[in-house]
Amino acid sequence: MSTISFESLCLKDDEGSSPTHPQREDDVYDTDLESDETEDISREPSIADVYLQACKLAGVVPVSMFLRNLHSSTLTLTHHGLGPMGCKALAVALLHDMNIKTLELANNHIQAEGAKYLVEMLRANLTIHHLDLSNNCLLSAGAEHVAKMLLHNISIKSLKLSGNGFTDDDAKYFSDSFSSNFKIKELDLSHNEFCGKGGEHIGQMLANNEGLEVMDLSWNQLRMKGAVALSAGLKVNTTLKHLDLSWNGFGNEGALAMGESLKFNNTLVYLNLNNNRITNEGVTMLCRGLEFNDTLRVLLLAYNSITVEGALALVKMVKNTPKTALEEINMCNVLVNENFVQLLESTCEEHPGLDVQYGGVGGFIAKKPPKRVDPMKVIQDYLDSHKLRLWDFFRNIDKDGTMRVPVADFRKAVQHSSIPLDRYQIEELIQRLDSDRTGRVDYRGLADTRKQMMRDHRRQLRKFESRQKKEKQKSDRILKTFQKAVEAVTPHGSMVISPGAPKDDSSGPRQFSATPLSSWHHIVMSNSSRYSVTNLSNEHGQTSSLAMRSYSQPNLLDDSPRSAPGKSISAQGTRSDPEMSHSKLSPTADHLTRSRPALNAKQTEVKAKPKKVKKKKGKKEKEVGLKNPTKTAK
């Protein structure tokens, strides 16, 4: 691409004058303007000039919104169709901007290439604190670029990456970067494609991170496995206050794991579980954890499969838990009954700050209809209690003893007897004993009633016990998985890794390569007399070093603890001394010390296997040695 000089750009934009046309003698006013403009050329070019030149080099149309908001602290360029090259021109202009603190670039289709240019710009620009890259089709390559930037950047405090097509493998990038970056307070990863494996990585991230306060994971596909792993990380997290997990399909299993984490978490204030397929059973599991929680204030459970029973369970939990901090419960789609309203009024007297949102009064508790007793069982019980036989009861109408009587006689005999049967039961009994519609009742079938009743009772009892056993096994399996996940994230969550420390693991994120944006900045201003390539490189180094001193050092001094002289400080304000890196442990250090003997035990078992193999080999060699002499003797 041919380089366009900065001087020719200014002359081309100049109106009313041309360097090829001679000036007239009477046009003195225009001549004065041109002399002033030629003096302005010798001065340092503005960010607007740099942006216009970069757009010309990139072959994109400049965005007027950027030029109008150069001196504002917030730059909003959503839905402007920047694309990768437009993002590159913008990144060139923002290399040394000191005004913009909030950069919103949502819905610009910058892709991974544009994210790469922004990442390179953010290595030099330390004034941008809030970055929005939502809906830009970053995909996996973009996730890797952003994660690399987070390993070193110390200025960004809020990051939005919603709707970028991130998958489970991409969650590993964020888990690694947020294990060392504690400066970011707000993270938005909603409307992506994180599933069960992604939930495991995010749970690991929550266990390791000590800076995040707000996190949005709505509209993903975490499901039960992801919910269990994420809840395990939330159990040991000590900073997160606002968590949005709506539209993730947790189910009752995820609600069970979330309830277990709420028993131990003492920082979460806001929890959104809307649209997660939670039923009354899941609400009961949540209540078991909320009974021990004294920090959660807002709980959203709208658009789940909750009825009056679940709503009553929540309000009863609040009423019976004096130390609860719940102030808002949202169940806006649940229809309640009068009993719920009365219970809520009495609960609000004890908890005046409680606000429960429900759909209205008109719900009802689903009651199962009373099971109608088998009429054959009623007759059999009557005969047993009175110590009678079937023939003794029917002998007045069965003169022949054939145990077959007309239907009308049978109906009269039963109605005039003292057997507690109503009209519907009598008709049901007749239909069963006269199934062929012959007009005669064969009451011999009553003789086998006792055996059939015992068989039915045992069958129903086995079904009930089997159902209860399966539910208990499922709950135990989920809790066991939850405990394993907690044990897995706790040791890693106790370590504090300095972002500036070298890493031996080749599988981790690699370091950044050279920044082509800096060379672009040189090309844009290469033809200026004051900004030649050599002078620009020197001055660029001085300005960047000054910017680093003026913007990075005060933040490090404010956030970092008192450092002794001679100790190096990492990019996040933590000492990178190898001794200090292992001394700073999170509150879960006890779990780390408890879990290490188990890890050592596993290692000893693994080492013991090759010894057994060697012994077997030795025995085989001895046997071969014994066989060989016999062969030679022959």
N, C-alpha and C positions, 0 to 999 in steps of 0.2 A: 504494500500500500504506500503510495507516495505521500511524503510529508508536506503538509500545508503550513506555511510559516504563520506565526502569530501576527506579524506586521501586515501581511497581505490580507489576513482576515479582517483586521480593523479597517484597512483602507476599503475593502469591499463593502463593509457595512456602512461606510461613510456616505451620506446622501448629499447631493448637490455639488460634488467635487470629484474630479478624476485626475490621477497623476499624469495621464497622457495629454489632456487638454490644457492649453495655456490659459492663465487667468487674465481676466480683463482688469484694466486699470481702475475702473469705477467700482469694482467688487472688492472693496477694502474690508468690509465686515466679514465676508466669507473667508478672506485670507487670515484674519485674526483667529477665527474659529479653528482653521486648519493648523495654525501654529500652536494653538493650545492643545489640540489633539495629538500633535506630534510630540509635545512635551509629556502628555499622559502616557504615551507608548513606552517611554523610557522608564516609567514607574512600574512597580510590581503589578502584574495582571491580577484582576479580581477572580473570585471563584466563578462568577458568571461567565467571564471570558474563557476561563479554562474549560468550563462545561460546554460552551458553544463550540470551541475548537475540538474537544473530544467527541462531540456528536458528529462533527464534520468528518473526523477521521474514521469513526465507526460507521458512518453512513446511515444515521438514524435522525429522526426529527426531534429537536429539543422540546422538552416539556415546559411550557410556560408557567405551570404551577410551581415548579422548582425555582424558577427565576423570581417569582413574586414572593416566595417565602424564604429567601436566603437568610434574612435576619431574624427569622422566627425560630423559637425553640422546638417547634413541632412541624415536621414535614410529612404531609399525608398525600401519597401518590397511589392510592388504591384505584384499581380499574383503569389504569392508564396505558396498558399494553406495552410496557417497556421491552419485554423480551430480554434475552441474554446480552445483546450488544447495547441496548439502551441502559441496562443495569451496569454494564462496564463503564459507559460514559459517566453515569451518575457516581460510580465508585471513584473514578479519577477525580471528579470535582470535590468529593467529600474527603479526600485524603487529609487535607489540612483544615477542614472546617471546624470551627470552635463554637458554633452557635447551636446547631441542631442537636437536641437531646433525645427526641422521639422520632423514629423513622418507621413509617408505615408503608409497606410495599405489598400488601395483600392483593391477590388476583391480578398478577402481572405476567404470569407464565415465564418467569425468569429461568426456570429449570436449574439443573445442577451447575451448568456453566455460569449462570448469573450469580448463584450462591457462592461459587468459588471466587469471583471478583469481589463480592461483598466481604467475604472472609478475609481476603488480603487487605482490603481497605481498613477493616476493623483492627488489624495489627498495628496500624499507625494512628487511627482515630480513637481517642479514649474519652470522647465527650458523649457518645451515643449510649444512653442507658436503657432505652426501650426499643425493641426491634420486633416488627411484625412481618413475617414471611409466610403467612397463611395462604393456602390455595395457590401455590406456585409450581406444582408438579415437580418437586425436588427429587422424589424417589430415593433409592438407596444411595446413589452417588452424592446427592445433595445432603442426605443425612450424615454421611461420612465427613463431608467438608465442614458442616456446622459443628459436628462433634469435635473435630480437630481444633476449631477455633475456640471452643469452650474450654479446652485444656489450658489455654494461655490467656484468654481475655479476662480482665478483672473489672471492666467497666459496665458491662451489660447486667442489668438487674431484672429485666422482664423480657421473656422470649416467647413468641407465639408461632407455632409450627403446625397449625391445624390444617387438615385436609391436604396433605402432601403425599399420600400413598405410601407411608412408612409401613413396613412389615415387621414380623417377629425378629428377623436378623438385624434390622436397623435399630431395634430397641437395645441391642448390645452396645452400639456406639454411644448412646446416651447414658447407659449404665456406667460405662467406663469413664466418660467425661465428667459426669456428675458425682463420681466418687472422689474427685479432687477439686471441683469447682463449687465453692460454697457461697459465691457472691450473688448468684441468681436467686431471686426470691419468688418469682412467678414463672410458671412453665405451662404452656398450653399445647397438648398433644392430642386434642380431640379430632374426631372425624378421620381417623387413620385406620389401619388394618392390623392392629395388635391383637393377637389371639392368646392361647394358653402359654406358649413359650415367651411371648412378649411380656405377659404378666409376670413371669418369673424374673426376667431381666429388670423390669420396673420395680418389683419387690426388692430385688438386690440393691437397686439404686436408692430406694427409700431407706433401706437399712444403713447404707453407707453415707448418705448425704446429711449434712448438718446445716444446710442453709435454706432449702426450699420451704416456703410458707404457703403458697397457693399452687395447686396442681389441678389441671382439667384433663380427664381421660374419657370424657363422654363420647358416645357414638363410636366405640370400638367393639371388638368381639372377644373380650376376655373370657367370658363364660365361667364355668365352675373352677377349672384348673387355674386360670389366671387370677380369679378372685381369691382363691386359697393362698397362692404365692404372694399376691399383693398384700393380703391381710397379714401375712407373716412379716413382711417388711414394715408394715404400718405398726405392728406391735412394738418394735424396738425403735421406731422413729421418734425423735424428740423435738422436731421443729415444725412439722406440717400442721397448718391450722385450717386450711380450706381445701376440701377434696370433693371433686365432682366425678362420680362414677355412673352417671345415668346412661341408659341405653346400652348395657353391656351383657344382659342376659345372665345374671348371676344365678338366679334360682335360689331355692331354700338352702342348698349346700353352700353357696357363697355367703348367704346371710348368716349361716352358722359360723363360718370362719371369721366373718366381720364382727360378729358378737364376741368371739373369743379375743380378737385383737382389742376391742373396746374395753375389755376388762383391765388391760394393762396400759393402753395409750392414755396419756394425760395432757396432751397438747391440742388435739383436734377439736375445733369449734364448730365447723360447718361440714355436713356430710349429705351429699345428694345421691340417693338411690332410686330415683324415678325410673320407671319402665325397666325393671330388672326381673320380672316374672316371680316376684316374691308373693307367697300366699300367707294365710294366717299362721301356718306352721313356722314359716320363716320369720314372721314378726315375733312369735314367741321366742325363737332362738336369739333374735336381736335383743329382746328385753332381758334375757339372762345376762348379756354383757353390759347393757345400760344400767343395770342395778348396781354395778360397781364403778361406773364412770361418773365423774363429777366435773367434766369440762365441756362436753358437747352441748351446744346451745341450739343449733338448728338441725333438724332431721327432716329430709324430704323423702316421702314414700308414695308420691302420687302415681297414678296409672299403673299400679300393681294389682294383682288379683286378691285384694284385701276386702273383707266384708266387715260386718258389725263386730264379729268376734275378735278380729285383729285390732280394730279400733279400741274396743273395750280393754284388750290386753295392754295396749300402750298406755292408756289413761290410768289403768290400775297400777301399772309399774311406776308412773310418775307419782301417784298418790301414796304408794307404799315406800317410796325412796325419798327420804327427806333431803339428802345431800345432792340430788340431781340438779343439773344446771340447765335442763331443757327449757327453752323459751318459745320455740316455734316447732310445731309438727304439722306438716302439710300432707293431707290425705284428701285432696280436693275432689276426687272422683268417688269417694265412699259415701254411700247413703247410710245414715245411722238411725237409731230408734230413740224413743223417749228415755229408756234406761240409760243410754249413753249420754244424753243431754243432762240428765240429773247427776250422773257421776262426774261429768265434766264441770258442772257448776260447783259441786262440793270440792273437787280437786283445785279449782281456781281460787277458792277461798284460802286454801293452804299454800298455793303457789300463785300469787297474784300476777306474776309476769308471764304466765303460760298463755300461748295463743295456738289453738288447734283449728286448722282449716279443714272442713269436711264438705261433702257435696250437698247435704241437706238432710232433712228428717223424712223418712219414708222407707228406710231399710228394715229388714227383719232378720231374725236369727233363723237359719234354715233348720227346722226340726224334722227329724225323720218320723214318718207315720208309725204309730204303735204297731208292732208286729202282731198279727192275728195268730192266736194259738191254733194249732192243728186240732180240728174236731175229733179226729181219731185218738189223739193223745188225751183229750178231755174225757172221752168215754173210757179209755183204758185206765186213767187215773181214778175215775169214779168207781170202776169195778174193783180196782185194787184196794181203794180205801174202804169199800163196803164188803170186801172179801166175797165177791160174786164171780160167777162164770158167765160167759156170753150166753150159753143156752139157758141159764137161770133167768137172765134178764129178758130174753126174747121167747121163752117157752109159751107164754100166754098167746102169742100170735103165730108161733111156729109149732103147730100141733103135730106135724109129721116128723120134725127133727131134721129136715133137710138143710137148714140154715139158709133158706131162700124164702123170702116173704115179699108180698106186694109192696110197692112203694108207698101207697096211701097208708097201709097198716103200719109200716115202719115209721112214717112221719108222725102219725098220731101217737105211737108208743113213745117216741123220743120227746115229743112236745109235752105229754102228760107225765113224764118221769121227772125226777129231781136233778137230772144232769144239766149243768149250767151251759147250755148251748143256745145261741140266738138263732133267728130265722135264717140268716145268711150262712151260718156254720152248718145248719141242718141241710140246706140245699147243696152246699159244697160237699158234704158227706155223702149225700144221695148220688151226686154226679160221679163221685169216685167209686162208689160201690156198685153203681149201675152204669158202667162206662159204655156198655153195648146198647143201652136204651131198650132193654127188654121189658121194662115195667116191673121187674122183680129185683129186689136188693139181695145180693149175696154177701152176708155179713161175716163170711168166713175170713175175709181179708182183715178183719179186726184182730184175728188171732195172732197175726204176725206183726202187729203194730209195735209191740214192745221192742222186738229186735231191730225193726227199722228205725225206731226213734233213737235207740242207743247208737246205731251206726251213723245216723245223721248228726247226732250230738258230737260224737267223736270226730267226724269229718269237719264240722264247723270249728271245733276247738283247735284242730290241727291247722286249719287255714288261718285262724286268728294268731296262733302262736308263731306260725311261719312268717306272717306279715310283720309282726312285731320284731321278730329276730332279724329279718332283712333290714328293717328300718334302723335297728340298733347297730347292725354291722356296717351299714352305710354311714351312719353318724360317726362311729368309731374309726372307720377308714378315713373319713375326711379330717377328723381331729388328729389322727396319727400323721397324715400328710401335712397338716398344718404345723405340727410340732417339728417334723423333719425339716420343713421349709424354714422355720424359725432357727433351728440349729445350723442350717446351711448358711443363712445370711448373717448370723450373729458374729462369727469370727471375722468375716470380711468387714462388717460394719464397725468393728472396733479399731481398725487401722486407719490412720490419717496419712494419705499419700501427698507429697508435695508435687505440684504440677511442674515445677522446674527441675525436679530430680531426674536423672537419666534412668531409662527403663531398659532392662535386659531382654524383656519378653518381645520377641519379634512379631508375635501375633497381635500385639496391642496397636493403638493408633500410631501411625508414623508421623515424623516431624514434617513441618511445612517446607516446601521447596522455595526457590527464589520467587520474588513477587514481580510478575510482569507489569502490574499496575504502576509501580515506581518508574519503570522504563517508559510506560505510556506517558506518565507525567513529565518525564524529560523530553519526550518527542513533542508534546504539545507546546512546550516553551523553549524548544531548542534554538529557534531562529531569533530569539530576542537577544539584544546585545548584553543585557545584564544577566539573562538566564541562559547562558550557554550550558552545554552538557557538563563541562568540568566544574564551572562555578555552581551549577544547580546541585550537583551531587554533594559538594561540600556544604552548601547552604542547607540543602535538604537534610543532611545529617545533623547539622546544628539545630535546625528547627525541630526535627523529630526528637532530638535529645532534650531540647528545652521543653517540648510538649510532654515528654515522659517525666521530666522533673516536676513540672508544674501540676500535672494531673495525676500521675501515679503515686508519687511519694507521699503526698498528704493523705491519700486514702489508705495507703499501707500503714502509715503511722497511726491513723485513727483507729483502724480495725485490728491491728496486731497488738499482742501483749508487749510488755516491756522487754526489749531485747538488749542483751548484753553487748558491749562493744566487741567487735571481731566476729560476731555471729552473722552469717549471711541470712537474708530474709527472702523467702520465695515470693512468687507472684501473687499469692493470696494472703500475704501477711503472716504466714506461719514459718517458723524457722526450719531451714532445710538441713540443719545439723543432723547427721545420721543418728546420733544418740537421742535427740529430741523427737525425731520422727516416729520412734517406737514408744516414747514415753507418753504421748498424748493419746489417751484412750477415751472412748465414748462410755456412757453409763452402762453399757453392756459388757464391760470388761470381765465381770464375773463369769458370764457365759463362755467367754473365750477361754479362760483358764480351766473351766470345767470340761470343755469339749476337747482340749488338746490331748489328755491321756488316751481318749478313745482313738484319736487320729494316730498316735504313736503305736497303739496296740495293733491297729490295722497294718501299719508299716512293718511291724515285727512279724506278723503272720505272713505277709507277702514275702519277706526275706527268708522265712523258714521253709518255704516250698522248694527252692532250689537245693537246699541241704538234703531233703528227703530224696530228691532225684539223684543226687550224687551217691547216696548210700545204695540206692538200687543199682546204679551203674557199677558200684564196687562189687556187689554180690554177683552180678552177671559176669564181671571180669574174672572173679574167683572160679565161678563154675566153668567158664571157658578154659581157664588155666588147668583145672582138674581134668577136663576132657581131652585136652591136647596131649598130655603124656600117654594116655591110653592109646591114642591114635598112633603115636610114634612107636609105642611098644609093639603094636601089631605090625 
